């Protein structure tokens, strides 16, 4: 075998190795794409399942609408009495409700006066 044939054979061998490597890279890339696509589809399915359940649970709760009304302070009324009489569901505690009433009316102490009008919030299921 002469030098030219050996060089040709080595050339074919190198070409064959490069071609096999390129084929292998495409196969690996194809496999990664398939795995990524499957992972994406599973993630979308899981998210749809979770959010689907949240929607069903959200339909079970009743819708509350927030409104405001005014209350005239009578003799002997305290801010706490007015809050207790007007607080509706939607508040965690009477203290939270009292804070909101104070902020709405710019009342920074518990001092209120006969004849004073206070704006108080309340929640209702009825849309007005």
Buried (B, 14 or more C-beta within 10 A) or exposed (E): EEEEEEEEEEEEEEEEEEEEEEEEEEEEEEEEEEEEEEEEEEEEEEEEEEEEEEEEEEEEEEEBEEBEEEBEBEEEBEBEEBBEEBBBEBBEEEEEBBEBBBEEBEBEEEEBEEEEEBEBBBBBEEEE
